[in-house]
């Protein structure tokens, strides 16, 4: 029960911290780069952390012949960082938020593994003790009825 409680607490906490991190780095981008955060995909948030301006990003991707990757210059996708230190602070906070999301996914996997190991432990203990565990259904019912009997050997 302790490991179950700890895993649930850590998993939910990591997702909560991830969500707060997203709100923080988006607020940084809005304040220091003039970003409009509405309807932007994940790749956009990665890209603005790697380039000081929209023009730098578009120019470099045009040189790489990746015309499909450029953002339109219509005011919706514009950004211009007020300083390199703010851009680096933004990038660090975005990466930290992504790490919390990854940690949450691993912890959720730990929850699944904990359930699997617990089920294996129950089967092992059942076989070791000589207990018999049977399930049956009643006619006309969709419920499973569990019967657990313990055979004691003296």
C-alpha positions as CSV (number, residue, x, y, z in Angstrom):
1,X,0.0,0.0,0.0
2,X,2.9,2.3,0.8
3,X,4.4,1.9,-2.7
4,X,1.0,2.4,-4.3
5,X,0.4,5.6,-2.4
6,X,3.9,6.9,-3.1
7,X,3.7,6.1,-6.8
8,X,0.3,7.8,-7.2
9,X,1.5,10.8,-5.2
10,X,4.7,11.2,-7.3
11,X,2.9,10.6,-10.6
12,X,0.2,13.2,-10.0
13,X,2.8,15.6,-8.6
14,X,5.0,15.3,-11.7
15,X,2.0,16.0,-14.0
16,X,1.0,19.0,-11.8
17,X,4.6,20.4,-11.9
18,X,4.7,19.8,-15.7
19,X,1.5,21.7,-16.1
20,X,2.8,24.6,-14.0
21,X,6.0,24.6,-16.0
22,X,4.1,24.9,-19.3
23,X,2.2,27.9,-17.9
24,X,5.5,29.4,-16.7
25,X,7.5,29.1,-19.9
26,X,4.5,30.3,-22.0
27,X,4.2,33.4,-19.8
28,X,8.0,34.0,-20.2
29,X,7.6,33.8,-24.0
30,X,4.7,36.1,-23.9
31,X,6.4,38.7,-21.7
32,X,9.9,38.6,-23.2
33,X,9.4,37.6,-26.8
34,X,5.9,39.0,-27.6
35,X,4.5,35.6,-28.3
36,X,0.7,35.2,-28.7
37,X,0.3,31.7,-27.0
38,X,-3.1,30.9,-28.6
39,X,-3.3,27.8,-30.8
40,X,0.5,27.0,-31.0
41,X,1.8,23.5,-31.4
42,X,4.5,21.9,-29.4
43,X,7.1,22.3,-32.2
44,X,6.6,26.1,-32.1
45,X,7.4,26.2,-28.4
46,X,10.6,24.3,-29.2
47,X,11.6,26.5,-32.1
48,X,11.2,29.8,-30.3
49,X,13.7,28.6,-27.7
50,X,16.3,28.0,-30.3
51,X,16.1,31.2,-32.3
52,X,16.1,34.9,-31.3
53,X,13.5,35.9,-33.9
54,X,11.1,34.5,-36.4
55,X,13.2,35.9,-39.2
56,X,16.3,34.0,-38.0
57,X,14.3,30.8,-37.9
58,X,12.8,31.3,-41.3
59,X,16.1,32.4,-42.9
60,X,18.0,29.3,-41.6
61,X,15.3,26.9,-42.7
62,X,15.1,28.4,-46.1
63,X,18.9,27.9,-46.4
64,X,18.4,24.3,-45.4
65,X,15.7,24.1,-48.1
66,X,13.0,23.3,-45.6
67,X,10.4,25.7,-46.9
68,X,7.6,23.7,-45.4
69,X,9.0,24.4,-41.9
70,X,8.9,28.2,-42.1
71,X,6.2,30.2,-40.2
72,X,4.2,32.8,-42.0
73,X,5.0,36.5,-41.3
74,X,1.4,37.4,-40.5
75,X,1.8,38.5,-36.9
76,X,0.4,35.3,-35.5
77,X,3.7,33.5,-35.2
78,X,6.0,36.4,-34.6
79,X,8.5,36.4,-31.8
80,X,11.5,38.6,-30.9
81,X,13.4,37.9,-27.7
82,X,14.4,40.9,-25.7
83,X,17.7,39.2,-24.6
84,X,19.6,36.0,-25.0
85,X,19.5,35.3,-21.3
86,X,15.7,35.4,-21.3
87,X,15.6,33.0,-24.2
88,X,18.0,30.6,-22.4
89,X,15.9,30.9,-19.2
90,X,12.8,30.1,-21.3
91,X,14.5,27.1,-23.0
92,X,15.7,25.7,-19.6
93,X,12.2,26.0,-18.1
94,X,10.6,24.3,-21.2
95,X,13.1,21.4,-21.0
96,X,12.5,21.1,-17.2
97,X,8.7,20.9,-17.8
98,X,9.3,18.2,-20.5
99,X,11.4,16.2,-18.0
100,X,8.6,16.3,-15.4
101,X,6.2,14.9,-18.1
102,X,8.7,12.1,-18.9
103,X,9.1,11.4,-15.2
104,X,5.3,11.2,-14.8
105,X,5.1,8.7,-17.7
106,X,7.8,6.5,-16.1
107,X,6.0,6.7,-12.7
108,X,2.7,5.7,-14.4
109,X,4.6,2.7,-15.8
110,X,5.8,2.0,-12.3
111,X,2.2,1.9,-11.2
112,X,1.3,-0.6,-13.8
113,X,4.4,-2.7,-12.9
114,X,3.5,-2.6,-9.3
115,X,0.0,-3.9,-10.1
116,X,1.5,-6.7,-12.2
117,X,4.0,-7.7,-9.4
118,X,1.2,-7.6,-6.8
119,X,-0.9,-9.9,-8.9
120,X,2.0,-12.3,-9.3
121,X,2.6,-12.1,-5.6
122,X,-1.1,-12.9,-4.8
123,X,-1.0,-16.0,-7.2
124,X,2.3,-17.1,-5.6
125,X,0.9,-16.8,-2.0
126,X,-2.3,-18.5,-3.0
127,X,-0.5,-21.5,-4.5
128,X,1.9,-21.6,-1.5
129,X,-0.9,-21.7,1.1
130,X,-3.0,-24.2,-0.7
131,X,-5.9,-21.8,-1.0
132,X,-8.3,-22.2,-3.8
133,X,-9.6,-19.2,-5.7
134,X,-12.5,-19.7,-8.0
135,X,-14.7,-17.4,-10.0
136,X,-18.2,-18.2,-11.3
137,X,-21.1,-16.4,-12.8
138,X,-24.7,-16.7,-12.0
139,X,-27.1,-17.5,-14.9
140,X,-28.6,-14.3,-16.3
141,X,-26.1,-12.1,-14.4
142,X,-23.2,-10.2,-15.8
143,X,-21.4,-10.0,-12.5
144,X,-18.5,-12.2,-11.5
145,X,-18.9,-13.9,-8.1
146,X,-15.7,-14.8,-6.3
147,X,-15.4,-17.7,-4.0
148,X,-12.3,-18.0,-1.9
149,X,-11.8,-21.1,0.2
150,X,-8.7,-21.9,2.3
151,X,-7.8,-25.5,2.8
152,X,-5.9,-26.0,6.0
153,X,-3.7,-29.1,6.3
154,X,-2.9,-30.4,9.8
